[in-house]
Amino acid sequence: MNISNFLLMRQEILLLAILLLLIIAEVFIPKDKKSSIVHLAIFLFGIHTILGFLPTENGSLFGGMFCSTPLINFFKNTLNVGVLIVLLQSADWIEEKVIQENKGTEFFVLLFSSLLGMYYMISAGDFLMFYIGLELGTLPVAALAAYETSKRISSESGIKFILSAALASGVSLFGISLLYATTGSIYFTAIAEMVTPNNLTILGFILFFAGLAFKISLVPFHFWTADVYEGAPISVSSYLSVISKGAAVFILMIVLFTVLKPLMYVWENIIYVVSIATMVIGNLFALRQQNMKRFLAFSSIAQAGFILLGLITGNQLGATTTIYFVLIYIFSNLAAFGVVQAISLSTGKENMDDYNGLYRTNPKLSLVMMMALFSLAGIPPVAGFFGKFFLFTAAASQGYYLLVFIAVANATVSLYYYLLVVRAMFIRPNEHPIPYFKSKIYMRLGLLISVIGILALGLYSNLYDYIFELNGFFK
């Protein structure tokens, strides 16, 4: 093994180097200048994100446990962009509240450690590497969910998340052990060649799928989502809603489309039922919410149901539309969470009624929220429309017409509750609306990147073609 082999792990090595530099900086930066750790972390991760777009080669390490392809590198770059936006939107909160408690560096260490685990999970070539990455990506988030230790609801959030995650990990590990028992291997390539449709294998898949369904917030594995999102800091909720979910979708897609393709006649039926249940229950509960974090939590559950429309196809078109939709979802959801965080940090208000008359005092924030919600609802010409359209097209191309009809009906329902927020901001009167305030530069930059993503992804068709080419091995 030489240096060129380790360059296949350049994303992981660079992120680990950032972690070490932040720990060293924590030791040497004086206590009265700890806020500079925020600027250092954002700067270093920004460089890391840019370097991630350098071309990479196909290859594997450690006997096939770690794999690197242009598609996997694209996955990681997608997560990097999302995490960079999360960092920008979190900077004000960290400077004003977290640094005062002397926990600034720890926040970045936990966040980057979780992202490092997701890197390894995405690049896994066997179930051992997958499980190590899964745990490394999950455990730090439990600490982040309980990061506001002065609030009881935050502690409850962390406890609920870690208990649910432990159960999901155990169930998934048991499923992996059954797959190993039937095939005699934990390597993806070997399992793909030896897997046969028998009862033990099917049970192993169901248990494995249940573990990942927890991270994606699929029904009936979604019960933790709203409580954790409400109790956790908003930046952690946004990280869970897009980064954690996106990584789980990526690895699930790879496993279904390559490793467990012989079981497609089984998992397509499971995904069919779970997709409908997730869309319907997510939408129905979103209709009842007044707290914006719980509202976005159930919205993200419903969006996960739409994502399954791409996974159920099992082909190159489905993989392309899934990745494209996840990329759009990252920008759209982070824009919505960014506005919620900006308002919460300035005023402490998080309920939908508090947004009444927001356009009168904060028109720019109102427009950003409206654009984010329109994208999540699938209203043209923003990117979310094209994402949902391609998902419906992919499912219809395989003859899932009833599923597409149910999805369109649910998209109509989601349009109603997204417009409730828009109506509150632009139409409903309020004698005492949220006063005008101006966020700092990092928050504004994070919202700007999100808005650019929402607009550009819908208008720049070459990106979809590029993703389609990357997914060539799913033919």
DOLUMRO-622266 format. One line per 4 residues: number of its first residue (from 1); for each residue x, y, z of C-alpha. Coordinates in steps of 0.2 Angstrom, whole numbers. Each point is the difference from the previous one (the first is absolute). Layout:
REM residues N
NUM> X/Y/Z  ... .
REM end
This chain:
REM residues 475
1> 0/0/0  7/17/-5  -5/18/1  -11/0/-15 .
5> -10/-14/8  -3/11/15  -6/15/-11  -15/-11/-3 .
9> -4/5/18  4/18/-2  -17/7/6  2/-11/16 .
13> 18/5/3  -4/19/-3  -14/-1/12  10/-9/14 .
17> 14/13/-3  -13/14/3  -6/-9/16  18/0/7 .
21> 3/18/-5  -16/5/10  5/-9/15  18/8/0 .
25> -8/17/-3  -11/-3/15  16/-3/11  9/16/-6 .
29> -13/13/-3  -3/11/15  -17/-1/9  -5/18/-5 .
33> 3/-4/-18  -9/-17/-1  -13/7/-13  14/-1/-13 .
37> -2/-19/0  -16/3/-10  9/10/-13  14/-13/-1 .
41> -12/-15/-1  -10/8/-14  15/5/-10  8/-17/2 .
45> -16/-9/-5  -2/12/-15  17/-5/-6  -4/-18/2 .
49> -16/1/-9  8/9/-15  14/-14/-1  -13/-13/0 .
53> -5/5/-17  17/-5/-7  -2/-16/-11  3/-17/7 .
57> 3/-17/-6  -8/-17/2  8/-11/13  -1/-9/16 .
61> 10/-2/16  2/-13/15  -5/-15/-11  -16/8/-7 .
65> -7/7/16  2/18/-6  -5/5/-17  2/16/-10 .
69> -9/5/-16  -5/16/-8  -18/-3/5  5/-3/19 .
73> 11/16/-1  -15/9/-7  -10/-6/15  13/6/12 .
77> 1/17/-9  -19/2/2  1/-3/18  14/12/2 .
81> -10/14/-8  -14/-4/12  11/0/15  8/17/-5 .
85> -17/8/-1  -4/-7/17  16/7/7  -3/17/-7 .
89> -18/0/7  6/-6/17  14/13/2  -10/13/8 .
93> -7/-12/12  17/-7/5  8/17/2  -15/6/11 .
97> -4/-15/11  11/-15/-3  17/10/2  -6/7/16 .
101> -2/-17/8  18/-5/-7  -7/-13/-11  4/7/-18 .
105> 14/-12/-5  -10/-15/6  -15/4/-11  11/0/-15 .
109> 10/-16/5  -17/-9/3  -7/6/-17  15/-4/-10 .
113> 2/-17/8  -18/-4/-5  4/6/-18  16/-11/0 .
117> -11/-15/5  -11/4/-14  14/0/-12  5/-17/5 .
121> -18/-6/-1  -2/6/-18  17/-7/-5  -3/-17/8 .
125> 4/-15/-10  -6/-12/13  -12/0/15  14/1/13 .
129> 6/17/-7  -19/5/-2  -4/-4/18  16/9/6 .
133> -5/16/-10  -18/-2/5  4/1/19  13/14/-2 .
137> -12/10/-10  -14/-3/13  8/1/18  7/18/-1 .
141> -17/6/-6  -8/-6/16  12/11/10  -4/15/-12 .
145> -19/-3/2  2/3/19  13/14/-2  -11/13/8 .
149> 2/-7/17  -9/14/9  -16/-5/-9  -9/-16/6 .
153> -8/-3/-17  17/-1/-8  6/-13/13  -16/-10/-4 .
157> 4/2/-19  17/-8/2  -6/-14/11  -15/-4/-12 .
161> 12/0/-15  14/-11/8  -13/-13/6  -8/0/-17 .
165> 16/-1/-9  7/-14/11  -16/-10/-4  1/3/-18 .
169> 19/-4/-1  -3/-17/9  -14/-4/-12  10/4/-15 .
173> 15/-10/7  -11/-15/2  -5/1/-18  18/1/-5 .
177> 4/-15/9  -14/-10/-8  6/6/-17  17/-6/5 .
181> -7/-17/5  -8/-3/-17  14/6/-11  16/-3/11 .
185> 7/17/-4  -2/18/6  7/8/-16  -12/8/-12 .
189> 7/-7/-16  0/-18/7  -18/1/7  -6/7/-16 .
193> 6/-16/-9  -6/-12/14  -16/7/7  -15/-11/-4 .
197> -18/4/4  -4/-11/15  -9/4/16  15/3/11 .
201> 7/12/-13  -16/9/-1  -1/2/19  18/7/0 .
205> -4/13/-13  -16/5/9  10/3/16  14/9/-9 .
209> -13/11/-9  -8/4/17  16/7/7  3/12/-14 .
213> -19/4/-1  3/7/18  13/13/-7  -10/4/-15 .
217> -16/3/11  -11/-12/-9  -16/-6/7  -2/-9/12 .
221> 18/4/6  -3/19/1  -7/2/18  16/7/6 .
225> 1/14/-14  -12/14/6  5/-1/19  19/0/-4 .
229> -1/14/-13  -10/11/12  11/-3/15  17/1/-9 .
233> 9/16/-5  -7/6/-17  17/-3/-8  0/-18/5 .
237> -18/-2/-6  5/6/-17  15/-11/0  -11/-15/4 .
241> -13/4/-13  12/1/-14  18/-6/3  -4/-15/10 .
245> -15/-5/-11  9/3/-16  14/-11/5  -12/-14/5 .
249> -9/2/-17  16/-1/-10  6/-16/9  -17/-8/-1 .
253> -1/3/-18  17/-8/-3  -4/-15/10  -17/-3/-8 .
257> 6/4/-18  15/-11/0  2/-12/15  -19/-5/2 .
261> -5/2/-18  -5/-19/0  -13/4/14  -8/14/-10 .
265> -17/-9/-1  0/1/19  6/17/4  -9/9/-13 .
269> -17/-5/8  7/5/17  5/17/-7  -17/2/-8 .
273> -9/-2/16  12/10/10  0/14/-12  -19/2/0 .
277> 0/-1/19  14/13/2  -8/13/-12  -17/-2/8 .
281> 5/0/18  13/14/-2  -13/11/-8  -14/-3/12 .
285> 10/4/15  9/15/-9  -18/8/-2  -2/0/19 .
289> 17/8/5  2/18/7  18/-1/5  11/3/-15 .
293> 13/-13/5  -13/-14/2  -8/6/-16  16/-2/-10 .
297> 3/-17/8  -17/-7/-6  4/9/-17  16/-9/-1 .
301> -8/-17/4  -12/3/-15  14/5/-11  9/-17/4 .
305> -16/-8/-6  3/9/-17  18/-6/0  -5/-18/0 .
309> -8/3/-17  17/0/-8  7/-14/10  -15/-12/-5 .
313> 6/0/-18  16/-9/3  8/8/-16  11/14/-6 .
317> -14/12/-3  -6/-3/18  17/2/7  3/16/-9 .
321> -17/8/5  3/-5/18  17/8/1  -7/15/-9 .
325> -15/2/12  11/-2/16  12/14/-7  -15/11/-2 .
329> -8/-5/17  16/5/8  0/18/-6  -19/2/2 .
333> -1/-7/18  16/9/6  -8/17/-7  -15/-4/10 .
337> 9/-5/16  12/15/-2  -15/13/0  -7/-9/16 .
341> 17/0/8  3/19/-4  -17/5/7  2/-12/16 .
345> 17/7/3  -6/18/-1  -17/-1/8  -1/-18/8 .
349> -16/-2/-10  -3/-17/-8  -19/-2/-3  -9/3/-16 .
353> -12/13/7  16/11/4  3/1/-18  -16/10/-3 .
357> 5/16/-10  18/-5/-1  1/7/-18  -4/18/7 .
361> 15/0/11  12/-12/-8  -4/-2/-19  16/-8/-5 .
365> -1/-14/13  -18/-3/-5  5/-2/-18  13/-12/4 .
369> -12/-11/10  -13/2/-13  12/-7/-14  6/-14/12 .
373> -18/-5/3  -5/1/-18  15/-11/-4  -5/-13/13 .
377> -18/1/-7  6/-2/-18  -6/16/-7  8/6/-16 .
381> 12/7/-5  10/-4/15  11/-16/1  -12/-10/11 .
385> -13/-1/-15  13/-8/-11  6/-12/14  -18/-6/3 .
389> -4/-1/-18  15/-11/-4  -4/-11/15  -18/-2/-7 .
393> 7/-4/-17  12/-13/6  -14/-9/10  -12/1/-15 .
397> 13/-7/-12  -1/-16/10  -19/-1/0  -3/6/18 .
401> -14/11/-6  -11/-2/16  15/5/11  3/15/-11 .
405> -18/5/2  1/-1/19  16/10/0  -8/14/-10 .
409> -15/0/12  12/2/14  10/13/-9  -16/10/-1 .
413> -3/-2/19  17/5/4  -3/16/-11  -14/5/12 .
417> 10/-1/16  15/9/-8  -11/14/-5  -6/1/18 .
421> 17/7/4  0/11/-16  -17/7/5  6/4/17 .
425> 15/10/-6  -9/9/-14  -19/1/3  -4/-2/19 .
429> 1/16/10  9/2/16  0/16/11  17/-5/7 .
433> 10/-9/-14  17/-6/3  11/16/-1  12/3/-13 .
437> 17/-7/3  16/-3/-10  9/-16/1  19/-1/-1 .
441> 10/-4/-15  2/-19/2  -19/-2/2  -3/11/-15 .
445> 13/-10/-10  -8/-16/5  -17/5/-6  7/7/-16 .
449> 9/-16/-5  -17/-9/4  -10/11/-11  13/-1/-14 .
453> -1/-19/1  -19/0/-1  0/11/-15  15/-7/-9 .
457> -4/-18/2  -17/2/-9  7/10/-14  17/-9/-3 .
461> -5/-16/-9  19/-5/-3  1/-5/18  -14/-13/-2 .
465> 9/-7/-15  17/-1/9  -8/-10/14  -8/-11/-12 .
469> 17/-4/-8  7/-3/18  -14/-13/3  5/-11/-15 .
473> 4/-15/10  -18/-1/6  -6/-5/-18 .
REM end
